[in-house]
């Protein structure tokens, strides 16, 4: 039983990787960001996505209000010819 636990612990240590790799420098963060030249594509993408989501939210809200008013009108409709 103890041997199985020891093997499982060794496997977990191997899967996690060597601790020396945690301090290596990644190629993606090797250079510092240049704040003098912003990423205008990213900025535009963020703002346009936000604007599109807000437009979708307002459109959906207006459709929901129209549907609410239609159902409210149907509930109040009391006609002898319809029933």
PDB file of N, CA, C and O in Angstrom:
ATOM      1  N   UNK A   1       0.821  -1.192   0.000  1.00  0.00           N
ATOM      2  CA  UNK A   1       0.000   0.000   0.000  1.00  0.00           C
ATOM      3  C   UNK A   1       0.865   1.256   0.000  1.00  0.00           C
ATOM      4  O   UNK A   1       0.594   2.211  -0.728  1.00  0.00           O
ATOM      5  N   UNK A   2       1.913   1.241   0.828  1.00  0.00           N
ATOM      6  CA  UNK A   2       2.802   2.400   0.902  1.00  0.00           C
ATOM      7  C   UNK A   2       3.565   2.581  -0.405  1.00  0.00           C
ATOM      8  O   UNK A   2       3.855   3.708  -0.807  1.00  0.00           O
ATOM      9  N   UNK A   3       3.889   1.475  -1.068  1.00  0.00           N
ATOM     10  CA  UNK A   3       4.615   1.569  -2.336  1.00  0.00           C
ATOM     11  C   UNK A   3       3.742   2.227  -3.404  1.00  0.00           C
ATOM     12  O   UNK A   3       4.231   3.005  -4.224  1.00  0.00           O
ATOM     13  N   UNK A   4       2.463   1.913  -3.387  1.00  0.00           N
ATOM     14  CA  UNK A   4       1.546   2.522  -4.366  1.00  0.00           C
ATOM     15  C   UNK A   4       1.429   4.023  -4.135  1.00  0.00           C
ATOM     16  O   UNK A   4       1.395   4.800  -5.089  1.00  0.00           O
ATOM     17  N   UNK A   5       1.366   4.427  -2.881  1.00  0.00           N
ATOM     18  CA  UNK A   5       1.292   5.852  -2.574  1.00  0.00           C
ATOM     19  C   UNK A   5       2.564   6.574  -2.989  1.00  0.00           C
ATOM     20  O   UNK A   5       2.518   7.700  -3.482  1.00  0.00           O
ATOM     21  N   UNK A   6       3.706   5.914  -2.784  1.00  0.00           N
ATOM     22  CA  UNK A   6       4.982   6.507  -3.157  1.00  0.00           C
ATOM     23  C   UNK A   6       5.069   6.674  -4.676  1.00  0.00           C
ATOM     24  O   UNK A   6       5.552   7.697  -5.161  1.00  0.00           O
ATOM     25  N   UNK A   7       4.603   5.675  -5.425  1.00  0.00           N
ATOM     26  CA  UNK A   7       4.607   5.776  -6.883  1.00  0.00           C
ATOM     27  C   UNK A   7       3.676   6.899  -7.365  1.00  0.00           C
ATOM     28  O   UNK A   7       4.012   7.637  -8.291  1.00  0.00           O
ATOM     29  N   UNK A   8       2.522   7.016  -6.736  1.00  0.00           N
ATOM     30  CA  UNK A   8       1.580   8.071  -7.116  1.00  0.00           C
ATOM     31  C   UNK A   8       2.180   9.444  -6.842  1.00  0.00           C
ATOM     32  O   UNK A   8       2.017  10.363  -7.644  1.00  0.00           O
ATOM     33  N   UNK A   9       2.871   9.590  -5.715  1.00  0.00           N
ATOM     34  CA  UNK A   9       3.498  10.869  -5.390  1.00  0.00           C
ATOM     35  C   UNK A   9       4.593  11.205  -6.402  1.00  0.00           C
ATOM     36  O   UNK A   9       4.734  12.362  -6.800  1.00  0.00           O
ATOM     37  N   UNK A  10       5.372  10.198  -6.821  1.00  0.00           N
ATOM     38  CA  UNK A  10       6.421  10.437  -7.810  1.00  0.00           C
ATOM     39  C   UNK A  10       5.816  10.847  -9.146  1.00  0.00           C
ATOM     40  O   UNK A  10       6.337  11.735  -9.820  1.00  0.00           O
ATOM     41  N   UNK A  11       4.714  10.202  -9.529  1.00  0.00           N
ATOM     42  CA  UNK A  11       4.059  10.552 -10.786  1.00  0.00           C
ATOM     43  C   UNK A  11       3.541  11.984 -10.755  1.00  0.00           C
ATOM     44  O   UNK A  11       3.668  12.714 -11.739  1.00  0.00           O
ATOM     45  N   UNK A  12       2.959  12.387  -9.635  1.00  0.00           N
ATOM     46  CA  UNK A  12       2.439  13.750  -9.518  1.00  0.00           C
ATOM     47  C   UNK A  12       3.569  14.764  -9.597  1.00  0.00           C
ATOM     48  O   UNK A  12       3.406  15.826 -10.197  1.00  0.00           O
ATOM     49  N   UNK A  13       4.698  14.453  -9.006  1.00  0.00           N
ATOM     50  CA  UNK A  13       5.834  15.353  -9.051  1.00  0.00           C
ATOM     51  C   UNK A  13       6.362  15.484 -10.482  1.00  0.00           C
ATOM     52  O   UNK A  13       6.783  16.566 -10.892  1.00  0.00           O
ATOM     53  N   UNK A  14       6.340  14.392 -11.234  1.00  0.00           N
ATOM     54  CA  UNK A  14       6.815  14.435 -12.612  1.00  0.00           C
ATOM     55  C   UNK A  14       5.852  15.212 -13.502  1.00  0.00           C
ATOM     56  O   UNK A  14       6.280  15.915 -14.417  1.00  0.00           O
ATOM     57  N   UNK A  15       4.566  15.089 -13.237  1.00  0.00           N
ATOM     58  CA  UNK A  15       3.581  15.804 -14.042  1.00  0.00           C
ATOM     59  C   UNK A  15       3.671  17.300 -13.780  1.00  0.00           C
ATOM     60  O   UNK A  15       3.521  18.101 -14.703  1.00  0.00           O
ATOM     61  N   UNK A  16       3.912  17.682 -12.541  1.00  0.00           N
ATOM     62  CA  UNK A  16       3.977  19.101 -12.192  1.00  0.00           C
ATOM     63  C   UNK A  16       5.180  19.769 -12.834  1.00  0.00           C
ATOM     64  O   UNK A  16       5.160  20.983 -13.032  1.00  0.00           O
ATOM     65  N   UNK A  17       6.208  19.037 -13.160  1.00  0.00           N
ATOM     66  CA  UNK A  17       7.384  19.621 -13.788  1.00  0.00           C
ATOM     67  C   UNK A  17       8.452  19.936 -12.767  1.00  0.00           C
ATOM     68  O   UNK A  17       8.217  19.919 -11.559  1.00  0.00           O
ATOM     69  N   UNK A  18       9.613  20.218 -13.276  1.00  0.00           N
ATOM     70  CA  UNK A  18      10.737  20.523 -12.391  1.00  0.00           C
ATOM     71  C   UNK A  18      10.581  21.929 -11.831  1.00  0.00           C
ATOM     72  O   UNK A  18      10.128  22.824 -12.543  1.00  0.00           O
ATOM     73  N   UNK A  19      10.945  22.142 -10.577  1.00  0.00           N
ATOM     74  CA  UNK A  19      10.779  23.476  -9.993  1.00  0.00           C
ATOM     75  C   UNK A  19      11.694  24.518 -10.624  1.00  0.00           C
ATOM     76  O   UNK A  19      11.405  25.712 -10.537  1.00  0.00           O
ATOM     77  N   UNK A  20      12.784  24.106 -11.254  1.00  0.00           N
ATOM     78  CA  UNK A  20      13.689  25.076 -11.856  1.00  0.00           C
ATOM     79  C   UNK A  20      13.060  25.753 -13.076  1.00  0.00           C
ATOM     80  O   UNK A  20      13.467  26.855 -13.444  1.00  0.00           O
ATOM     81  N   UNK A  21      12.061  25.101 -13.715  1.00  0.00           N
ATOM     82  CA  UNK A  21      11.416  25.689 -14.880  1.00  0.00           C
ATOM     83  C   UNK A  21      10.500  26.846 -14.506  1.00  0.00           C
ATOM     84  O   UNK A  21      10.155  27.657 -15.365  1.00  0.00           O
ATOM     85  N   UNK A  22      10.105  26.938 -13.264  1.00  0.00           N
ATOM     86  CA  UNK A  22       9.194  27.996 -12.844  1.00  0.00           C
ATOM     87  C   UNK A  22       9.869  29.365 -12.889  1.00  0.00           C
ATOM     88  O   UNK A  22       9.178  30.381 -12.962  1.00  0.00           O
ATOM     89  N   UNK A  23      11.176  29.415 -12.848  1.00  0.00           N
ATOM     90  CA  UNK A  23      11.869  30.692 -12.809  1.00  0.00           C
ATOM     91  C   UNK A  23      12.475  31.075 -14.153  1.00  0.00           C
ATOM     92  O   UNK A  23      13.229  32.044 -14.232  1.00  0.00           O
ATOM     93  N   UNK A  24      12.163  30.338 -15.203  1.00  0.00           N
ATOM     94  CA  UNK A  24      12.674  30.690 -16.516  1.00  0.00           C
ATOM     95  C   UNK A  24      11.825  31.801 -17.107  1.00  0.00           C
ATOM     96  O   UNK A  24      10.664  31.969 -16.734  1.00  0.00           O
ATOM     97  N   UNK A  25      12.394  32.549 -18.016  1.00  0.00           N
ATOM     98  CA  UNK A  25      11.694  33.668 -18.625  1.00  0.00           C
ATOM     99  C   UNK A  25      10.950  33.213 -19.861  1.00  0.00           C
ATOM    100  O   UNK A  25      11.514  32.512 -20.701  1.00  0.00           O
ATOM    101  N   UNK A  26       9.718  33.595 -19.982  1.00  0.00           N
ATOM    102  CA  UNK A  26       8.911  33.211 -21.124  1.00  0.00           C
ATOM    103  C   UNK A  26       9.180  34.171 -22.281  1.00  0.00           C
ATOM    104  O   UNK A  26       9.507  35.337 -22.059  1.00  0.00           O
ATOM    105  N   UNK A  27       9.044  33.690 -23.494  1.00  0.00           N
ATOM    106  CA  UNK A  27       9.238  34.533 -24.670  1.00  0.00           C
ATOM    107  C   UNK A  27       8.136  35.581 -24.782  1.00  0.00           C
ATOM    108  O   UNK A  27       8.340  36.621 -25.408  1.00  0.00           O
ATOM    109  N   UNK A  28       6.981  35.327 -24.190  1.00  0.00           N
ATOM    110  CA  UNK A  28       5.863  36.249 -24.309  1.00  0.00           C
ATOM    111  C   UNK A  28       5.981  37.443 -23.377  1.00  0.00           C
ATOM    112  O   UNK A  28       5.324  38.459 -23.606  1.00  0.00           O
ATOM    113  N   UNK A  29       6.787  37.355 -22.347  1.00  0.00           N
ATOM    114  CA  UNK A  29       6.956  38.480 -21.430  1.00  0.00           C
ATOM    115  C   UNK A  29       8.403  38.958 -21.411  1.00  0.00           C
ATOM    116  O   UNK A  29       8.810  39.640 -20.471  1.00  0.00           O
ATOM    117  N   UNK A  30       9.175  38.620 -22.411  1.00  0.00           N
ATOM    118  CA  UNK A  30      10.589  38.972 -22.425  1.00  0.00           C
ATOM    119  C   UNK A  30      10.795  40.462 -22.638  1.00  0.00           C
ATOM    120  O   UNK A  30      11.762  41.022 -22.123  1.00  0.00           O
ATOM    121  N   UNK A  31       9.912  41.120 -23.384  1.00  0.00           N
ATOM    122  CA  UNK A  31      10.088  42.559 -23.586  1.00  0.00           C
ATOM    123  C   UNK A  31       9.032  43.328 -22.812  1.00  0.00           C
ATOM    124  O   UNK A  31       7.912  42.856 -22.617  1.00  0.00           O
ATOM    125  N   UNK A  32       9.405  44.501 -22.383  1.00  0.00           N
ATOM    126  CA  UNK A  32       8.477  45.322 -21.601  1.00  0.00           C
ATOM    127  C   UNK A  32       7.487  46.012 -22.537  1.00  0.00           C
ATOM    128  O   UNK A  32       7.834  46.331 -23.675  1.00  0.00           O
ATOM    129  N   UNK A  33       6.264  46.246 -22.074  1.00  0.00           N
ATOM    130  CA  UNK A  33       5.290  46.923 -22.933  1.00  0.00           C
ATOM    131  C   UNK A  33       5.700  48.374 -23.180  1.00  0.00           C
ATOM    132  O   UNK A  33       6.233  49.037 -22.290  1.00  0.00           O
ATOM    133  N   UNK A  34       5.450  48.854 -24.383  1.00  0.00           N
ATOM    134  CA  UNK A  34       5.774  50.225 -24.751  1.00  0.00           C
ATOM    135  C   UNK A  34       4.503  51.057 -24.584  1.00  0.00           C
ATOM    136  O   UNK A  34       3.594  50.977 -25.410  1.00  0.00           O
ATOM    137  N   UNK A  35       4.441  51.842 -23.534  1.00  0.00           N
ATOM    138  CA  UNK A  35       3.238  52.624 -23.259  1.00  0.00           C
ATOM    139  C   UNK A  35       3.158  53.872 -24.120  1.00  0.00           C
ATOM    140  O   UNK A  35       2.113  54.523 -24.149  1.00  0.00           O
ATOM    141  N   UNK A  36       4.223  54.228 -24.820  1.00  0.00           N
ATOM    142  CA  UNK A  36       4.189  55.373 -25.724  1.00  0.00           C
ATOM    143  C   UNK A  36       3.403  55.048 -26.985  1.00  0.00           C
ATOM    144  O   UNK A  36       2.859  55.949 -27.624  1.00  0.00           O
ATOM    145  N   UNK A  37       3.337  53.778 -27.350  1.00  0.00           N
ATOM    146  CA  UNK A  37       2.577  53.356 -28.528  1.00  0.00           C
ATOM    147  C   UNK A  37       1.543  52.316 -28.110  1.00  0.00           C
ATOM    148  O   UNK A  37       1.839  51.121 -28.085  1.00  0.00           O
ATOM    149  N   UNK A  38       0.330  52.765 -27.781  1.00  0.00           N
ATOM    150  CA  UNK A  38      -0.700  51.808 -27.352  1.00  0.00           C
ATOM    151  C   UNK A  38      -1.105  50.880 -28.487  1.00  0.00           C
ATOM    152  O   UNK A  38      -0.920  51.195 -29.663  1.00  0.00           O
ATOM    153  N   UNK A  39      -1.645  49.762 -28.124  1.00  0.00           N
ATOM    154  CA  UNK A  39      -2.142  48.795 -29.096  1.00  0.00           C
ATOM    155  C   UNK A  39      -3.529  49.259 -29.536  1.00  0.00           C
ATOM    156  O   UNK A  39      -4.537  48.887 -28.936  1.00  0.00           O
ATOM    157  N   UNK A  40      -3.568  50.070 -30.584  1.00  0.00           N
ATOM    158  CA  UNK A  40      -4.832  50.677 -31.001  1.00  0.00           C
ATOM    159  C   UNK A  40      -5.808  49.648 -31.528  1.00  0.00           C
ATOM    160  O   UNK A  40      -7.019  49.829 -31.402  1.00  0.00           O
ATOM    161  N   UNK A  41      -5.315  48.579 -32.111  1.00  0.00           N
ATOM    162  CA  UNK A  41      -6.216  47.522 -32.563  1.00  0.00           C
ATOM    163  C   UNK A  41      -6.936  46.904 -31.369  1.00  0.00           C
ATOM    164  O   UNK A  41      -8.146  46.681 -31.416  1.00  0.00           O
ATOM    165  N   UNK A  42      -6.199  46.630 -30.307  1.00  0.00           N
ATOM    166  CA  UNK A  42      -6.810  46.062 -29.104  1.00  0.00           C
ATOM    167  C   UNK A  42      -7.791  47.017 -28.446  1.00  0.00           C
ATOM    168  O   UNK A  42      -8.851  46.611 -27.970  1.00  0.00           O
ATOM    169  N   UNK A  43      -7.418  48.307 -28.428  1.00  0.00           N
ATOM    170  CA  UNK A  43      -8.302  49.315 -27.837  1.00  0.00           C
ATOM    171  C   UNK A  43      -9.595  49.412 -28.636  1.00  0.00           C
ATOM    172  O   UNK A  43     -10.686  49.440 -28.066  1.00  0.00           O
ATOM    173  N   UNK A  44      -9.467  49.462 -29.955  1.00  0.00           N
ATOM    174  CA  UNK A  44     -10.650  49.541 -30.813  1.00  0.00           C
ATOM    175  C   UNK A  44     -11.517  48.305 -30.697  1.00  0.00           C
ATOM    176  O   UNK A  44     -12.745  48.394 -30.675  1.00  0.00           O
ATOM    177  N   UNK A  45     -10.877  47.158 -30.624  1.00  0.00           N
ATOM    178  CA  UNK A  45     -11.624  45.910 -30.484  1.00  0.00           C
ATOM    179  C   UNK A  45     -12.388  45.873 -29.157  1.00  0.00           C
ATOM    180  O   UNK A  45     -13.532  45.421 -29.109  1.00  0.00           O
ATOM    181  N   UNK A  46     -11.760  46.342 -28.095  1.00  0.00           N
ATOM    182  CA  UNK A  46     -12.418  46.352 -26.789  1.00  0.00           C
ATOM    183  C   UNK A  46     -13.623  47.294 -26.780  1.00  0.00           C
ATOM    184  O   UNK A  46     -14.700  46.930 -26.308  1.00  0.00           O
ATOM    185  N   UNK A  47     -13.433  48.512 -27.308  1.00  0.00           N
ATOM    186  CA  UNK A  47     -14.528  49.475 -27.306  1.00  0.00           C
ATOM    187  C   UNK A  47     -15.652  49.063 -28.249  1.00  0.00           C
ATOM    188  O   UNK A  47     -16.826  49.230 -27.921  1.00  0.00           O
ATOM    189  N   UNK A  48     -15.305  48.524 -29.422  1.00  0.00           N
ATOM    190  CA  UNK A  48     -16.369  48.121 -30.352  1.00  0.00           C
ATOM    191  C   UNK A  48     -17.147  46.926 -29.807  1.00  0.00           C
ATOM    192  O   UNK A  48     -18.360  46.837 -29.998  1.00  0.00           O
ATOM    193  N   UNK A  49     -16.461  46.016 -29.136  1.00  0.00           N
ATOM    194  CA  UNK A  49     -17.154  44.884 -28.523  1.00  0.00           C
ATOM    195  C   UNK A  49     -18.103  45.370 -27.435  1.00  0.00           C
ATOM    196  O   UNK A  49     -19.236  44.901 -27.327  1.00  0.00           O
ATOM    197  N   UNK A  50     -17.629  46.305 -26.639  1.00  0.00           N
ATOM    198  CA  UNK A  50     -18.469  46.857 -25.574  1.00  0.00           C
ATOM    199  C   UNK A  50     -19.694  47.565 -26.161  1.00  0.00           C
ATOM    200  O   UNK A  50     -20.810  47.392 -25.671  1.00  0.00           O
ATOM    201  N   UNK A  51     -19.479  48.359 -27.206  1.00  0.00           N
ATOM    202  CA  UNK A  51     -20.599  49.071 -27.831  1.00  0.00           C
ATOM    203  C   UNK A  51     -21.593  48.093 -28.441  1.00  0.00           C
ATOM    204  O   UNK A  51     -22.803  48.289 -28.330  1.00  0.00           O
ATOM    205  N   UNK A  52     -21.099  47.048 -29.080  1.00  0.00           N
ATOM    206  CA  UNK A  52     -21.993  46.054 -29.676  1.00  0.00           C
ATOM    207  C   UNK A  52     -22.815  45.343 -28.611  1.00  0.00           C
ATOM    208  O   UNK A  52     -24.005  45.094 -28.807  1.00  0.00           O
ATOM    209  N   UNK A  53     -22.195  45.017 -27.495  1.00  0.00           N
ATOM    210  CA  UNK A  53     -22.936  44.346 -26.414  1.00  0.00           C
ATOM    211  C   UNK A  53     -23.995  45.257 -25.815  1.00  0.00           C
ATOM    212  O   UNK A  53     -25.098  44.807 -25.505  1.00  0.00           O
ATOM    213  N   UNK A  54     -23.668  46.547 -25.648  1.00  0.00           N
ATOM    214  CA  UNK A  54     -24.661  47.485 -25.135  1.00  0.00           C
ATOM    215  C   UNK A  54     -25.829  47.637 -26.112  1.00  0.00           C
ATOM    216  O   UNK A  54     -26.987  47.689 -25.696  1.00  0.00           O
ATOM    217  N   UNK A  55     -25.520  47.710 -27.422  1.00  0.00           N
ATOM    218  CA  UNK A  55     -26.591  47.818 -28.421  1.00  0.00           C
ATOM    219  C   UNK A  55     -27.490  46.590 -28.379  1.00  0.00           C
ATOM    220  O   UNK A  55     -28.713  46.704 -28.455  1.00  0.00           O
ATOM    221  N   UNK A  56     -26.883  45.429 -28.260  1.00  0.00           N
ATOM    222  CA  UNK A  56     -27.659  44.198 -28.161  1.00  0.00           C
ATOM    223  C   UNK A  56     -28.532  44.202 -26.907  1.00  0.00           C
ATOM    224  O   UNK A  56     -29.678  43.754 -26.940  1.00  0.00           O
ATOM    225  N   UNK A  57     -27.984  44.709 -25.804  1.00  0.00           N
ATOM    226  CA  UNK A  57     -28.729  44.777 -24.546  1.00  0.00           C
ATOM    227  C   UNK A  57     -29.949  45.685 -24.680  1.00  0.00           C
ATOM    228  O   UNK A  57     -31.043  45.322 -24.246  1.00  0.00           O
ATOM    229  N   UNK A  58     -29.766  46.879 -25.286  1.00  0.00           N
ATOM    230  CA  UNK A  58     -30.889  47.802 -25.465  1.00  0.00           C
ATOM    231  C   UNK A  58     -31.935  47.220 -26.414  1.00  0.00           C
ATOM    232  O   UNK A  58     -33.135  47.356 -26.175  1.00  0.00           O
ATOM    233  N   UNK A  59     -31.486  46.574 -27.486  1.00  0.00           N
ATOM    234  CA  UNK A  59     -32.413  45.962 -28.438  1.00  0.00           C
ATOM    235  C   UNK A  59     -33.246  44.881 -27.760  1.00  0.00           C
ATOM    236  O   UNK A  59     -34.463  44.828 -27.938  1.00  0.00           O
ATOM    237  N   UNK A  60     -32.597  44.025 -26.989  1.00  0.00           N
ATOM    238  CA  UNK A  60     -33.304  42.960 -26.296  1.00  0.00           C
ATOM    239  C   UNK A  60     -34.265  43.528 -25.254  1.00  0.00           C
ATOM    240  O   UNK A  60     -35.368  43.010 -25.074  1.00  0.00           O
ATOM    241  N   UNK A  61     -33.849  44.582 -24.576  1.00  0.00           N
ATOM    242  CA  UNK A  61     -34.709  45.210 -23.573  1.00  0.00           C
ATOM    243  C   UNK A  61     -35.966  45.775 -24.227  1.00  0.00           C
ATOM    244  O   UNK A  61     -37.071  45.609 -23.708  1.00  0.00           O
ATOM    245  N   UNK A  62     -35.794  46.443 -25.369  1.00  0.00           N
ATOM    246  CA  UNK A  62     -36.965  47.005 -26.056  1.00  0.00           C
ATOM    247  C   UNK A  62     -37.896  45.915 -26.539  1.00  0.00           C
ATOM    248  O   UNK A  62     -39.115  46.070 -26.465  1.00  0.00           O
ATOM    249  N   UNK A  63     -37.348  44.812 -27.034  1.00  0.00           N
ATOM    250  CA  UNK A  63     -38.198  43.698 -27.464  1.00  0.00           C
ATOM    251  C   UNK A  63     -38.945  43.098 -26.275  1.00  0.00           C
ATOM    252  O   UNK A  63     -40.116  42.739 -26.397  1.00  0.00           O
ATOM    253  N   UNK A  64     -38.284  42.988 -25.142  1.00  0.00           N
ATOM    254  CA  UNK A  64     -38.932  42.449 -23.946  1.00  0.00           C
ATOM    255  C   UNK A  64     -40.060  43.361 -23.471  1.00  0.00           C
ATOM    256  O   UNK A  64     -41.117  42.878 -23.065  1.00  0.00           O
ATOM    257  N   UNK A  65     -39.843  44.671 -23.519  1.00  0.00           N
ATOM    258  CA  UNK A  65     -40.884  45.626 -23.107  1.00  0.00           C
ATOM    259  C   UNK A  65     -42.086  45.524 -24.047  1.00  0.00           C
ATOM    260  O   UNK A  65     -43.232  45.537 -23.599  1.00  0.00           O
ATOM    261  N   UNK A  66     -41.816  45.422 -25.368  1.00  0.00           N
ATOM    262  CA  UNK A  66     -42.928  45.294 -26.323  1.00  0.00           C
ATOM    263  C   UNK A  66     -43.716  44.012 -26.084  1.00  0.00           C
ATOM    264  O   UNK A  66     -44.945  44.016 -26.150  1.00  0.00           O
ATOM    265  N   UNK A  67     -43.019  42.922 -25.809  1.00  0.00           N
ATOM    266  CA  UNK A  67     -43.702  41.649 -25.541  1.00  0.00           C
ATOM    267  C   UNK A  67     -44.507  41.730 -24.245  1.00  0.00           C
ATOM    268  O   UNK A  67     -45.609  41.188 -24.166  1.00  0.00           O
ATOM    269  N   UNK A  68     -43.967  42.401 -23.234  1.00  0.00           N
ATOM    270  CA  UNK A  68     -44.687  42.578 -21.966  1.00  0.00           C
ATOM    271  C   UNK A  68     -45.972  43.374 -22.185  1.00  0.00           C
ATOM    272  O   UNK A  68     -47.029  43.013 -21.668  1.00  0.00           O
ATOM    273  N   UNK A  69     -45.875  44.456 -22.953  1.00  0.00           N
ATOM    274  CA  UNK A  69     -47.055  45.277 -23.211  1.00  0.00           C
ATOM    275  C   UNK A  69     -48.096  44.495 -24.013  1.00  0.00           C
ATOM    276  O   UNK A  69     -49.294  44.620 -23.757  1.00  0.00           O
ATOM    277  N   UNK A  70     -47.648  43.685 -24.986  1.00  0.00           N
ATOM    278  CA  UNK A  70     -48.585  42.897 -25.787  1.00  0.00           C
ATOM    279  C   UNK A  70     -49.336  41.895 -24.922  1.00  0.00           C
ATOM    280  O   UNK A  70     -50.552  41.751 -25.047  1.00  0.00           O
ATOM    281  N   UNK A  71     -48.610  41.199 -24.039  1.00  0.00           N
ATOM    282  CA  UNK A  71     -49.261  40.213 -23.160  1.00  0.00           C
ATOM    283  C   UNK A  71     -50.177  40.882 -22.144  1.00  0.00           C
ATOM    284  O   UNK A  71     -51.226  40.346 -21.788  1.00  0.00           O
ATOM    285  N   UNK A  72     -49.769  42.052 -21.685  1.00  0.00           N
ATOM    286  CA  UNK A  72     -50.598  42.795 -20.734  1.00  0.00           C
ATOM    287  C   UNK A  72     -51.913  43.205 -21.395  1.00  0.00           C
ATOM    288  O   UNK A  72     -52.975  43.153 -20.774  1.00  0.00           O
ATOM    289  N   UNK A  73     -51.826  43.615 -22.665  1.00  0.00           N
ATOM    290  CA  UNK A  73     -53.020  44.006 -23.403  1.00  0.00           C
ATOM    291  C   UNK A  73     -53.935  42.805 -23.638  1.00  0.00           C
ATOM    292  O   UNK A  73     -55.157  42.933 -23.564  1.00  0.00           O
ATOM    293  N   UNK A  74     -53.349  41.640 -23.922  1.00  0.00           N
ATOM    294  CA  UNK A  74     -54.144  40.418 -24.135  1.00  0.00           C
ATOM    295  C   UNK A  74     -54.895  40.024 -22.867  1.00  0.00           C
ATOM    296  O   UNK A  74     -56.047  39.597 -22.935  1.00  0.00           O
ATOM    297  N   UNK A  75     -54.253  40.166 -21.721  1.00  0.00           N
ATOM    298  CA  UNK A  75     -54.905  39.803 -20.455  1.00  0.00           C
ATOM    299  C   UNK A  75     -56.085  40.706 -20.153  1.00  0.00           C
ATOM    300  O   UNK A  75     -57.072  40.263 -19.566  1.00  0.00           O
ATOM    301  N   UNK A  76     -55.992  41.974 -20.549  1.00  0.00           N
ATOM    302  CA  UNK A  76     -57.048  42.927 -20.242  1.00  0.00           C
ATOM    303  C   UNK A  76     -58.185  42.888 -21.262  1.00  0.00           C
ATOM    304  O   UNK A  76     -59.245  43.475 -21.043  1.00  0.00           O
ATOM    305  N   UNK A  77     -57.959  42.200 -22.366  1.00  0.00           N
ATOM    306  CA  UNK A  77     -58.968  42.134 -23.429  1.00  0.00           C
ATOM    307  C   UNK A  77     -60.125  41.231 -23.000  1.00  0.00           C
ATOM    308  O   UNK A  77     -59.960  40.023 -22.829  1.00  0.00           O
ATOM    309  N   UNK A  78     -61.280  41.835 -22.832  1.00  0.00           N
ATOM    310  CA  UNK A  78     -62.467  41.088 -22.441  1.00  0.00           C
ATOM    311  C   UNK A  78     -63.547  41.334 -23.494  1.00  0.00           C
ATOM    312  O   UNK A  78     -64.260  42.337 -23.464  1.00  0.00           O
ATOM    313  N   UNK A  79     -63.639  40.402 -24.405  1.00  0.00           N
ATOM    314  CA  UNK A  79     -64.572  40.560 -25.500  1.00  0.00           C
ATOM    315  C   UNK A  79     -65.491  39.334 -25.523  1.00  0.00           C
ATOM    316  O   UNK A  79     -65.018  38.206 -25.382  1.00  0.00           O
ATOM    317  N   UNK A  80     -66.783  39.545 -25.696  1.00  0.00           N
ATOM    318  CA  UNK A  80     -67.728  38.427 -25.703  1.00  0.00           C
ATOM    319  C   UNK A  80     -67.645  37.661 -27.020  1.00  0.00           C
ATOM    320  O   UNK A  80     -67.978  36.477 -27.059  1.00  0.00           O
ATOM    321  N   UNK A  81     -67.209  38.311 -28.101  1.00  0.00           N
ATOM    322  CA  UNK A  81     -67.110  37.637 -29.376  1.00  0.00           C
ATOM    323  C   UNK A  81     -65.941  36.650 -29.410  1.00  0.00           C
ATOM    324  O   UNK A  81     -66.013  35.621 -30.081  1.00  0.00           O
ATOM    325  N   UNK A  82     -64.863  36.966 -28.685  1.00  0.00           N
ATOM    326  CA  UNK A  82     -63.666  36.110 -28.706  1.00  0.00           C
ATOM    327  C   UNK A  82     -63.862  34.848 -27.885  1.00  0.00           C
ATOM    328  O   UNK A  82     -63.306  33.805 -28.227  1.00  0.00           O
ATOM    329  N   UNK A  83     -64.629  34.914 -26.825  1.00  0.00           N
ATOM    330  CA  UNK A  83     -64.746  33.757 -25.936  1.00  0.00           C
ATOM    331  C   UNK A  83     -65.912  32.883 -26.209  1.00  0.00           C
ATOM    332  O   UNK A  83     -66.107  31.882 -25.520  1.00  0.00           O
TER     333      UNK A  83
END
